[in-house]
Amino acid sequence: MGLVRCCFTESLKMDLALLACLVTVVGICAARSDAPRGVAVPFVFDPTATCNPPCQHAGICIRNNTCFCYRGYEGETCQYANCYPKCKNGGECLRPGKCRCPSGFGGKYCHKVNCDSGCWNGGECIAVNGVAKCICPSSWTGSKCQEAICPQGCRNGGSCVAPGICSCSEGWLGGACHTAVCHRPCLNGGKCVSPDACRCRAPYFGPRCEERKMF
Ligand SMILES: *[C@@H]1O[C@H](CO)[C@@H](O)[C@H](O)[C@H]1NC(C)=O
């Protein structure tokens, strides 16, 4: 009875490890010369030990409630995979050396910030409080810096197509699409107030203010 010294090579799989243990129990401590490679790792081993909850990930119960974990796992029951280097930015170690990254992060260790569809127009992808987002140059906005900013505004259905540049709808002109176009000019001091529509000065009237009221 008592404790038996047992030897393992690190590279043995679980089955071989158990076999090595059985061999050890009958008294042949296996510093096996025909072992594939690697160093023998000796540790104290109690063949009657029970571990409850049981050892996970092929860990071996070496004393009551003490698991020997294989490389890549740790914790009381070898329940945790470990990742070196550690997973960054809140990544979770799924299995040894394999991180699952939160969205917005990538790379083997979740060390890379990853803005889903990139940042356009010179925007820079950075992590803000653990969330990846684009920081846009001053004349662009939107989640990907895809929207230009026109500080003057684009009126009358115009749209901002580049910083400070409006594309105007038909019948409007000007930096902010604020000038109506009358293809035939308004006469007698009338003002073009919307596409092809004049506002006339009294006493003129008509589509182009071409008529005069008689009193
Ligand atoms: C391990 O636990 C078993 C039962 O739980 C007990 O009989 C045994 O004596 C324990 N071994 C040691 C070394 O404490």
The ligand as a MOL file (V3000), in Angstrom:
LIG
                    3D

  0  0  0     0  0            999 V3000
M  V30 BEGIN CTAB
M  V30 COUNTS 14 14 0 0 0
M  V30 BEGIN ATOM
M  V30 1 C -8.9170 8.6640 -0.2430 0
M  V30 2 O -10.3190 8.5780 -0.1010 0
M  V30 3 C -10.7910 7.2930 0.1910 0
M  V30 4 C -12.3290 7.2980 0.1600 0
M  V30 5 O -12.8610 8.5590 -0.0410 0
M  V30 6 C -10.2640 6.8480 1.5690 0
M  V30 7 O -10.7070 5.5610 1.8670 0
M  V30 8 C -8.7530 6.9010 1.5060 0
M  V30 9 O -8.2290 6.6100 2.7750 0
M  V30 10 C -8.2390 8.2570 1.0530 0
M  V30 11 N -6.8040 8.2090 0.8550 0
M  V30 12 C -5.9790 9.0480 1.4570 0
M  V30 13 C -4.5170 8.8870 1.1470 0
M  V30 14 O -6.3630 9.9580 2.2010 0
M  V30 END ATOM
M  V30 BEGIN BOND
M  V30 1 1 1 2
M  V30 2 1 1 10
M  V30 3 1 2 3
M  V30 4 1 3 4
M  V30 5 1 3 6
M  V30 6 1 4 5
M  V30 7 1 6 7
M  V30 8 1 6 8
M  V30 9 1 8 9
M  V30 10 1 8 10
M  V30 11 1 10 11
M  V30 12 1 11 12
M  V30 13 1 12 13
M  V30 14 2 12 14
M  V30 END BOND
M  V30 END CTAB
M  END
